[in-house]
Structures are given as C-alpha cells and as structure tokens.
Amino acid sequence: MTANFRARSFWLLLLAGLFLRCVALNQPLLDAHLLRQCQTAAATQSLIEQPGFPLSSSIPWLADDTARYIQELPLYNYLAIGVFRLTGQLDLSGKVVSILLWALSFFLLQAIWRRLLEPRPTVWANVLFVAAPLSVFYGQAFMPEMLVQALALGFVVLLLRYEEKPTLARWAACAGIGLVGLLVKLPEVAHLYLILMALIWRREGWKGALQPRYLVAGLLSAVALKAWGGYVDAVNRADLPEWTSQETLSGFIGPVSLRFQAKPWVMIALYLGAFVVTGPAALAAAWGLRVYLRAKTAGFLGLWLLSLVVFYVLWLGNGGAAQSYYNLPALVPLCALFGIGLQAILSTEKLALWPRSAATVAALLLAVSVAPVIAYLFRQDRTIYAAAQWVRTHTAPGEVVLFRPQHRYDMTDYPFNPVPAYYSGRRTFVWAGTTSEPKREWALTQARRPIVTLPPAPPTGLVAKVQKWRGAGLRALPSLDWLGTAGFAKQTQGEVFVIYERSEP
C-alpha cells in the first residue's frame, strides 16, 4: 500500500465522517440521550446568561431560579459558547463543537495507528471509526463525549511519544492533558493511567515510583481532583445532593454483587455489538483478537485492552452497562481489532484472489449493518417537543409549569429532566415518580398549568422483548387524581399531551 493511497483514504474518510455527522445539524436535541444532551445545553445557556466565567448553572427542572448545580468541569460548554457567539444558535453550536472535536480525534488517531498497526489494517480501523453508530451519533451530540475522547487520545499519543523519548517536556504535556481529562470526566480517562503505570514499570521498575516528575504530577493531580470534588459538593449539596462527588462515585461503581450478575455484562455486549462492532464487524473484531493473541506480542494495544477490562469491571454501576456513551472508551481498541481481523480475513487464500471485490463487499456489509442503527439513534422525541412548544406559545414568561412525563419509560421516574424547560423557555417543575413530597407540595402551590404527556402504544416484537428483559418498558402509571385534589381541571386534550389548569381562584 503506497503512502499516496493512505493519504487519499484518510482525507476521503475524514470528509465522509464529517458529512455523516452533519446530517442532523439543524435538528433539535430530541434524539438519543436527549436528557443528557439538554442537560448540557441548558447548563450552557445558563452560563451564557451569567456574567464572567461561572462554573455552576441553574437547575432547569426545579422551577427555582436560585437552585444551582455542576455536572463536570464546563470546558466543553465554554467551547460551545465560543461558537455560539458566531452562530447565535445554541443547539447548532454544541453540535459543531462535537464535530470539530471528532475531527481532531481522527487526526490524533493516525498518530496512534502509525505506532500500532500496519497500513492496510489502519484503513479498515479508520473505516469503523468513521462509521460505527456510537461514533457517528456522539460525534455530533451536544455532550462533552467528543472532548473526553480527544483528551483521551491526546493522552495516549503523548504517552507513546514519552515512551519513545522520555523528556520532561513530554511528560509535563502528558500529565497536563491527562489531568484535564480526569477533571472533565474521570471514569472515561482513569483506566488509561494503568497503561502509564505499566510503561513506567517496564522502563524503570520500582525506581519509577520515586522519580520526582511522577511524584509531583501525582500530587498535583490528587490535589486538583480533591479540590474540584470539594467545590462540586459545595454547590450540589444544597439542591442536588444525589450528584455530590461521593454519591456519583458510588453510583458509577455500584455494588460488588453486580460483577457476578449476567445482566450488566449482557448489556455491555449488546451495546458494543449494536453500536460499535455492528453486525459482521463483531466477527472481524473477534478474529482480530485471535490474530493479536496468537502473535504473542505484549504490545501497547494489549495494555490498552487490559485497561479496558478494568474500566468495565470498575464502573459497572452507571457506566457501560447503563449508558451507551460510556462504551466510547472501547471504540478505538475495537477499531484496531476490527482492522487487524478484517485484513487477516481478506488476506486468506481465496479472498486474496479478488482483493477489490472482497473489500467492496466488506464495506457494503458494514454500511448495511450500521445504517438502521444510526437511524435508530437519530429518532426524534416529538411528543415532548410538542408539549414544550405549546407551553412556550400559551404561557407567560416567568410562569411556573408542572410537567408530568408519561410517554417514555426513562422519564417517568427521572426527576432531572431539562427538556421541557429548555425548549419551552419557562420555569418548569418536573414531576417524576421519585420526586420528594416537599418538592411536590411546593410545585402544586406554585404551578398554574400542569401538562401531562400521554403514554404511546406498547412496543412489539424484538424491542418489546428487550425492554421487558431490561425491566425498562412503560409500567402501569399511577392515577392522576392528585391533580383534581389539588384544584386542577382538564383544559386541553391534545393527541400526545393533556393540559390542566387551576380551577379555583
């Protein structure tokens, strides 16, 4: 394979990747993980409305202008604000930042491939990085995942460069990028430090633990993480104690018994099989693992795969088994295995006789398998959007609206829902199954109009079976008699939502 072909394939795949991620550029944040996307967007909107460079944002689901919270170090948010100053459209700005960060990740990836893969597996690894549904969707989502990915890949590149030439400058850059990644999203970056420790051990043994450069970096990182955790706790403890650093850490780790249950591991396999190595790509990745293991080389990729195992074992609570985007750390290692495996398959005696035809068929199989999954991720929740737009049109600014979602299983018991407030522009209190009684009583006295979304028809077929197995389908919903008891009467009956209004003066 010539250097010219490698260069052409890189630019063609980069352009294809940018095109795929721009398809939904003008769409609202109503597709997969709209809750997390709108949390990030609403926090960014709050930062825009405040003077200076605040780190905390208003809570959009409590209808309380004084309640504040922090999710992560808002570096991504401020990048989106920078683009917003140019575009004037917040949803668009967040998507553009993610697309640019994906492109940066693709550039960084080439520095990794040059050190880990041969030229032909590199092309196929790039193909999967461009086309994997998880990469396509989160490569444009209004979330900090692409920032975390770029920081993680930057850390890996600097780690490889430091291994080649361990200068103090390279170490400082590596430690600095790693710390920023930890501050933005610790669970998706921390496992890479296992690779760092393995490389230091291989080069310096026990003496490495006593090197001043490592001691200083470790101390500074520990102090920064402790200070940031303390600040997050000070902000969140008052109005969002569930999101203090200790509660968040415990939620990500989960109970020890979870490691011995089948369901979380099956969920991880489903996420990876559906969104990363989709369809026949899983077979190629499995074959790539076989080829790699048979080579008996304990290289950098092997360390990366071992660190990934630790990642899944450690963060089994709210990590990869619970949220699709927490499987992004597996994307690059699986792309590498896919490239190795597919090239090995295409090099077999029979397929090697028809190289172009075999490569074309492989590319078509991948495209056909990922297309419906990508379409699934981009499906829009128009029910909640229609309800929010009704509120924006028919209520006055400053009015408190009570919102009771009943159209999605992931919203009925989730109180941290920012979507109606973000798209209605009104003070919105989200009434969920887990909302505390004092907060409910406050909302009933403050709200003039409750709005309730209606449950859809139950799913059928494979979707219904998967939801039933997960325990995630729409369950029997409680009665709405409490609205009548509180003095509300039905005002408007729509196709997908019902509006109530206070019937007493």
Secondary structure, DSSP 8 states (H G I E B T S, - for coil): --HHHHHHHHHHHHHHHHHHHHTTTTS-S-STTHHHHHHHHHHHHHHHHSSS--S-EE-TTB--TT-EE--S-THHHHHHHHHHHHHS-HHHHHHHHHHHHHHHHHHHHHHHHHHHS-HHHHHHHHHHHHH-HHHHHHTTSSSTHHHHHHHHHHHHHHHHHHHHS--HHHHHHHHHHHHHHHHHHGGGTTTHHHHHHHHHHHHHGGGGGG-HHHHHHHHHHHHHHHHHHHHHHHHHHHH-GGGSHHHHHHHHH--GGGGG-HHHHHHHHHHHHHHTS-THHHHHHHHHHHHHHHHT---HHHHHHHHHHHHHHHSTTTTTTT-GGGGGGGHHHHHHHHHHHHHHHHTSTTGGGSHHHHHHHHHHHHHHHHHHHHHHHT---HHHHHHHHHHHHHS-TT-EEEEE--S-HHHHT-----HHHHHH-SEEEE--TT--HHHHHHHHHH-SEEEEE-------HHHHHHHHHHT-S-------HHHHHTTEEEEEE-SSEEEEEE---
